[in-house]
């Protein structure tokens, strides 16, 4: 029996490189992000103004608002890039890998890349963002809102991976929420108790190991009072 060779299809047109106008916009956007994080590191998030960020790049505040809705939006560009990297890496995990195991490997891998300055991430921005979220309730609220929005996308990706319909099956919603909360809990624990838990990537790995193994853990008995 002769094997059937799939018919070859011509590849689509190669994507065109960005034009001069688009490259200029990208440079301006990156310059605003660089200026913002420099000022954030020097002055803190709350003390930095949009006008100062724009002045550092020699553009107007109106130009700033063409690229970003607020200074919170600038600060969370790193979180947005991190989220996109997680979504892409999750799609590359083996199809037969249990979903929480796949999420654990994916999130830890991206966190390590952030810490090491790999995949185009800048570790100084990573550390600056973590410090700012610890000091600024406003930015922390923005980060949580961002995570909630991205949780909806993660739900869709998990549902597709598991062959489930999120309109009729609760599993993708619960798994996405658990992963989001696990990451946030790890980040909070790493900020507050770093000597105990280690780096953020190490703490995330521990948090997702708990999720992966299940949460139905029997309570530990309190130590008996010393009768002596």
C-alpha positions as CSV (number, residue, x, y, z in Angstrom):
1,X,0.0,0.0,0.0
2,X,1.4,3.4,-1.0
3,X,1.4,6.1,1.5
4,X,-0.5,9.3,0.4
5,X,1.7,12.3,0.4
6,X,-0.2,15.5,1.5
7,X,-0.4,18.0,-1.3
8,X,2.0,20.9,-0.7
9,X,0.4,24.3,-0.5
10,X,2.4,27.4,-1.3
11,X,3.3,29.5,1.7
12,X,1.5,32.8,2.1
13,X,3.2,36.1,1.5
14,X,5.9,36.9,3.9
15,X,4.9,39.6,6.4
16,X,6.1,43.0,5.4
17,X,8.5,44.8,7.8
18,X,7.1,47.9,9.5
19,X,7.3,51.1,7.5
20,X,9.1,54.2,8.5
21,X,6.0,55.7,10.2
22,X,5.4,52.6,12.2
23,X,9.1,52.3,13.2
24,X,9.0,55.9,14.5
25,X,5.9,55.2,16.5
26,X,7.5,52.1,18.0
27,X,10.6,54.1,18.9
28,X,8.5,56.8,20.6
29,X,6.6,54.3,22.5
30,X,9.7,52.5,23.8
31,X,11.3,55.9,24.7
32,X,8.3,56.7,26.8
33,X,8.4,53.4,28.6
34,X,12.2,53.8,29.2
35,X,11.7,57.3,30.5
36,X,8.8,56.2,32.7
37,X,10.7,53.4,34.4
38,X,13.8,55.6,34.9
39,X,11.6,58.1,36.7
40,X,9.7,55.4,38.6
41,X,13.1,54.0,39.9
42,X,14.2,57.5,40.9
43,X,11.0,59.0,42.3
44,X,8.6,56.2,42.9
45,X,5.4,55.5,41.0
46,X,3.0,57.9,42.8
47,X,5.5,60.9,42.7
48,X,6.1,60.6,38.9
49,X,3.7,62.6,36.6
50,X,2.7,62.1,33.0
51,X,4.2,65.5,32.2
52,X,7.6,64.4,33.5
53,X,7.6,61.3,31.4
54,X,6.6,63.2,28.3
55,X,9.2,66.0,29.0
56,X,11.9,63.3,29.4
57,X,11.3,62.3,25.8
58,X,10.7,65.8,24.6
59,X,7.1,65.2,23.5
60,X,3.8,66.7,24.7
61,X,1.4,65.1,27.2
62,X,-1.1,64.8,24.3
63,X,1.5,62.7,22.5
64,X,1.9,60.6,25.6
65,X,-1.9,59.9,25.6
66,X,-1.8,58.7,22.0
67,X,0.2,55.7,23.3
68,X,-1.0,55.2,26.8
69,X,-4.2,55.8,28.7
70,X,-2.4,56.6,32.0
71,X,0.9,56.2,33.8
72,X,-0.5,52.9,35.2
73,X,-0.8,51.7,31.6
74,X,2.9,52.5,31.1
75,X,3.9,50.7,34.3
76,X,1.9,47.6,33.4
77,X,3.5,47.3,29.9
78,X,5.9,44.7,31.4
79,X,2.9,42.7,32.9
80,X,1.3,42.8,29.4
81,X,4.4,41.5,27.7
82,X,4.7,38.8,30.4
83,X,1.1,37.8,29.9
84,X,1.5,37.5,26.1
85,X,4.7,35.4,26.6
86,X,2.8,33.0,29.0
87,X,-0.1,32.6,26.5
88,X,2.3,31.8,23.7
89,X,4.4,29.4,25.7
90,X,1.3,27.6,27.0
91,X,0.3,26.9,23.4
92,X,3.7,25.2,22.9
93,X,3.3,22.7,25.8
94,X,2.7,19.0,24.9
95,X,-1.0,18.4,24.1
96,X,-1.2,15.4,26.5
97,X,0.3,17.2,29.5
98,X,-2.1,17.8,32.4
99,X,-3.3,21.4,32.3
100,X,-2.0,22.4,35.7
101,X,1.4,20.9,35.0
102,X,1.5,22.8,31.7
103,X,0.6,26.0,33.5
104,X,3.2,25.4,36.1
105,X,6.0,24.9,33.6
106,X,4.9,27.8,31.5
107,X,4.5,30.4,34.2
108,X,7.8,29.4,35.9
109,X,9.6,29.4,32.6
110,X,8.5,33.0,31.8
111,X,9.2,34.2,35.4
112,X,12.8,32.9,35.1
113,X,13.2,34.5,31.8
114,X,12.1,37.8,33.3
115,X,14.6,37.4,36.1
116,X,17.5,36.5,33.8
117,X,16.7,39.1,31.1
118,X,15.9,36.5,28.5
119,X,13.2,36.6,25.7
120,X,13.7,40.4,25.5
121,X,12.7,41.1,29.1
122,X,14.5,43.7,31.0
123,X,15.1,42.5,34.6
124,X,15.5,46.0,36.0
125,X,11.9,46.8,34.8
126,X,10.7,43.5,36.4
127,X,12.2,44.4,39.8
128,X,11.0,48.0,39.5
129,X,7.4,46.9,38.8
130,X,7.5,44.5,41.8
131,X,8.7,47.2,44.1
132,X,6.1,49.7,42.8
133,X,3.2,47.3,43.3
134,X,4.3,46.8,46.9
135,X,4.4,50.5,47.5
136,X,1.4,51.8,45.4
137,X,-2.1,50.6,46.1
138,X,-3.2,52.4,42.9
139,X,-0.8,50.4,40.8
140,X,-1.6,47.2,42.6
141,X,-5.3,47.7,41.9
142,X,-4.5,48.3,38.2
143,X,-2.4,45.1,38.2
144,X,-5.3,43.1,39.6
145,X,-7.7,44.6,37.1
146,X,-5.3,43.6,34.3
147,X,-5.0,40.1,35.7
148,X,-8.8,39.8,35.8
149,X,-9.2,40.8,32.2
150,X,-6.5,38.4,31.1
151,X,-8.1,35.6,33.1
152,X,-11.0,35.6,30.6
153,X,-8.5,35.0,27.7
154,X,-6.7,32.3,29.7
155,X,-10.1,30.6,30.3
156,X,-10.6,30.5,26.5
157,X,-7.1,29.1,25.9
158,X,-7.5,26.4,28.6
159,X,-11.0,25.4,27.3
160,X,-9.6,25.0,23.8
161,X,-6.7,23.0,25.0
162,X,-8.9,20.7,27.1
163,X,-11.6,20.4,24.4
164,X,-14.3,21.9,26.6
165,X,-16.9,24.6,26.0
166,X,-16.6,27.3,28.7
167,X,-20.2,28.2,28.1
168,X,-21.3,24.8,29.5
169,X,-18.3,23.5,31.5
170,X,-17.0,25.2,34.7
171,X,-13.5,23.5,34.6
172,X,-11.7,26.1,32.4
173,X,-13.1,28.9,34.6
174,X,-11.9,27.4,37.8
175,X,-8.5,26.4,36.5
176,X,-7.9,29.8,35.0
177,X,-8.9,31.5,38.3
178,X,-6.8,29.1,40.3
179,X,-3.7,29.8,38.1
180,X,-4.3,33.6,38.4
181,X,-4.7,33.5,42.1
182,X,-1.7,31.2,42.5
183,X,0.5,33.6,40.7
184,X,-0.8,36.6,42.7
185,X,-0.3,34.7,46.0
186,X,3.2,33.7,45.0
187,X,4.1,37.3,44.1
188,X,2.7,38.6,47.4
189,X,4.5,35.9,49.4
190,X,7.8,36.5,47.6
191,X,7.6,40.3,48.3
192,X,6.8,39.8,51.9
193,X,8.8,36.8,52.8
194,X,11.6,36.5,50.2
195,X,14.2,34.8,52.6
196,X,11.7,32.1,53.3
197,X,10.3,31.4,49.9
198,X,13.2,32.4,47.6
199,X,13.0,34.3,44.3
200,X,9.7,35.0,42.6
201,X,10.2,32.1,40.1
202,X,10.9,29.7,42.9
203,X,7.9,30.9,44.9
204,X,5.7,30.5,41.8
205,X,7.0,27.0,41.3
206,X,6.1,26.1,44.9
207,X,2.6,27.7,44.5
208,X,1.8,25.8,41.3
209,X,3.1,22.6,42.8
210,X,0.4,23.0,45.5
211,X,-2.2,23.6,42.8
212,X,-0.9,20.7,40.8
213,X,-1.0,18.2,43.7
214,X,-4.5,19.3,44.9
215,X,-5.7,21.5,47.8
216,X,-7.5,18.9,49.8
217,X,-4.8,18.8,52.5
218,X,-5.7,17.6,56.0
219,X,-5.3,20.2,58.7
220,X,-2.2,20.1,60.9
221,X,-2.8,19.6,64.6
222,X,-1.8,22.5,66.8
223,X,1.0,21.6,69.2
224,X,-0.1,20.4,72.6
225,X,0.3,23.0,75.4
226,X,3.3,22.4,77.6
227,X,1.9,21.1,80.9
228,X,5.2,21.4,82.6
